[in-house]
Amino acid sequence: MSAQHIFDAAPLGSFITFSNGEPRPPERFTRKLRAWNEQNGMGRLVEKVAGRDGAYPSPATFALHLGNYGSQGIIVMKVRRTYTITSQLRFAVAEQPRTGMVRILSRRDGREELHHLACDRASAEAWLMEHRYRDAVMEEVADPDGVMPPVRFGRAA
């Protein structure tokens, strides 16, 4: 799928894979493997930002949460990577949030950000009481969000 398709159709909280299409190099080539890992991986879709027109135009973007770093239960750094809808990487939805899960979101100025994905409403309310976010909204995941399969071009059999 294209980055545009992910922005338009993938629901927040989905696991998204990204790839440049190249095969994974062998373990012994550490530099090539590190470069390959920068262009290939998986993350949770946590943010969508609408594009802007005007004096300083910018395309729409989305962000993937790749991981947290810290120790003893204290998060020191959250790793996110932001992609524009014009990215040349290939994206795919690996997993969507299940029905009944609750998203804790904030929405403002064309920006939609996922703060937490809870198993049910009770755990979402408990999380929200502990982590106060201004303008937070709880949204229950309804029946599976419709993500269309990727369009395949070619000859019919």
C-alpha positions in Angstrom: 0.0 0.0 0.0 1.1 3.5 -0.4 1.6 6.1 2.3 -1.5 7.9 1.1 -3.6 4.8 1.5 -2.4 4.3 5.1 -3.2 8.0 5.9 -6.7 7.7 4.4 -7.8 4.2 5.5 -5.8 2.8 8.4 -7.3 3.4 11.9 -5.2 4.8 14.7 -3.8 2.0 16.8 -3.0 -0.3 13.9 0.3 -2.0 13.5 1.8 -0.9 10.2 4.8 -2.5 8.5 7.0 -0.5 6.2 9.6 -1.7 3.7 11.8 -0.5 0.9 11.5 -3.8 -1.0 15.1 -4.9 -0.7 16.0 -8.3 0.8 17.5 -8.4 4.3 21.3 -8.6 4.2 23.1 -11.3 6.2 24.0 -10.7 9.8 27.7 -10.4 9.1 27.2 -7.1 7.2 26.4 -5.0 10.2 26.4 -1.6 8.5 24.2 -2.8 5.6 21.9 -4.5 8.2 21.6 -1.3 10.2 20.8 0.7 7.1 18.2 -1.9 6.1 16.6 -1.8 9.5 16.1 2.0 9.1 14.0 1.4 6.0 12.2 -1.8 7.1 10.2 -2.5 10.2 6.9 -2.2 12.1 5.3 0.4 14.3 1.9 1.4 15.8 0.0 4.2 13.9 -0.2 6.9 16.6 -0.7 10.2 14.8 -2.2 11.7 11.6 -1.6 15.4 10.6 -3.5 17.0 7.8 -1.5 18.8 5.1 -1.4 22.6 4.9 -1.7 25.0 2.1 -0.7 28.6 2.0 2.6 30.4 2.4 4.3 27.3 3.9 2.6 24.3 2.4 3.3 20.8 3.7 1.9 17.4 2.8 -0.1 15.3 5.2 1.9 13.1 7.5 1.5 10.1 9.9 3.7 8.9 12.7 4.5 5.4 13.8 5.6 4.6 17.3 8.6 2.2 17.0 9.4 1.7 20.7 10.2 2.9 24.2 13.6 2.9 25.9 14.2 3.1 29.6 14.6 0.8 32.6 12.8 -0.2 35.8 9.5 1.0 34.5 10.7 4.5 33.7 10.4 5.5 30.0 13.3 7.8 29.1 12.7 8.0 25.3 9.9 7.3 23.0 10.9 6.6 19.4 8.6 7.8 16.6 9.1 8.1 12.9 7.0 10.5 10.8 6.3 9.8 7.1 4.7 12.1 4.5 2.1 10.8 2.2 4.6 11.1 -0.6 7.0 8.5 0.9 8.3 5.9 -1.5 8.3 3.1 1.1 5.7 0.3 0.9 3.3 0.1 3.9 0.8 -2.6 5.0 -1.6 -3.0 7.9 -0.4 -5.9 9.9 -3.0 -5.8 12.6 -6.0 -3.5 13.5 -7.3 -2.8 16.9 -9.9 -5.3 18.0 -13.6 -4.5 18.5 -14.2 -3.3 22.1 -10.8 -1.7 22.6 -10.8 2.0 23.5 -8.6 4.6 22.0 -7.6 7.7 24.0 -7.1 10.5 21.5 -6.6 14.2 21.2 -7.7 16.1 18.2 -6.9 19.7 17.4 -5.9 21.8 14.3 -6.1 18.9 11.8 -4.0 16.7 14.1 -5.2 13.4 15.5 -3.0 11.7 18.1 -3.3 8.4 19.9 -2.1 8.5 23.5 -3.2 5.0 24.6 -5.0 1.9 23.4 -6.8 0.1 26.2 -8.5 -3.3 26.3 -11.8 -2.0 27.6 -13.5 1.1 28.8 -12.7 0.5 32.5 -9.0 0.2 31.9 -9.1 3.3 29.6 -10.8 5.4 32.3 -8.2 4.2 34.9 -5.3 5.1 32.5 -6.9 8.5 31.9 -7.2 9.2 35.6 -3.5 8.5 36.1 -2.3 10.3 32.9 -4.2 13.5 32.7 -4.4 14.8 29.1 -6.2 18.0 28.3 -8.9 17.6 25.6 -8.6 13.8 25.7 -11.4 11.8 24.0 -12.2 8.2 24.5 -13.3 6.4 21.4 -14.4 2.7 21.4 -13.4 0.6 18.4 -16.5 -0.5 16.6 -16.8 -3.4 14.2 -13.6 -3.8 12.2 -12.5 -0.6 10.6 -12.6 -1.1 6.8 -9.1 -1.1 5.4 -9.3 -1.9 1.7 -6.7 -4.5 0.5 -3.9 -3.1 -1.7 -4.7 -2.6 -5.3 -2.8 -5.0 -7.5 -2.1 -4.2 -11.1 -1.4 -6.8 -13.8 -3.1 -9.2 -16.1 -6.1 -11.3 -15.2 -5.5 -15.0 -15.3 
